[in-house]
Amino acid sequence: MISICVPNSYKNTPLFLKPIIKVIDKRVGHLRHYDPKDLIKKFEKHGMKLMDLTYHGHSIIVLNSLLNMIWKNPPGVLDKLWWWITEKDIDDKKNSSSVNFTITMQKIRG
């Protein structure tokens, strides 16, 4: 079994995040973005089947990042907000409009 987390294709990235993501890509060295369907097909050609596809890094995560940049964290306030935002992102795991996705594939036994 293998799990891979990669940047989502630009066509699936929320419109207002595209310029931000392009800047981040240059900083961290992302060379490619992937369409989940294309990546899954490539693995299937090598005898693997999809076990799970989860999208993460939705627009709500940007709120968390901005708050952490501009607001000094009073003890525990942003921690609670961070977990609430993270839960909302997880709840939206099938929404393809995201920054990243994770696929989990398993080898088909013959």
PyMOL commands that set and color helices and strands:
alter all, ss='L'
color gray80, all
select helices_A, chain A and resi 10-12+15-28+36-44+59-70+77-91
alter helices_A, ss='H'
color red, helices_A
select strands_A, chain A and resi 2-7+48-56+100-107
alter strands_A, ss='S'
color yellow, strands_A
deselect
rebuild
show_as cartoon
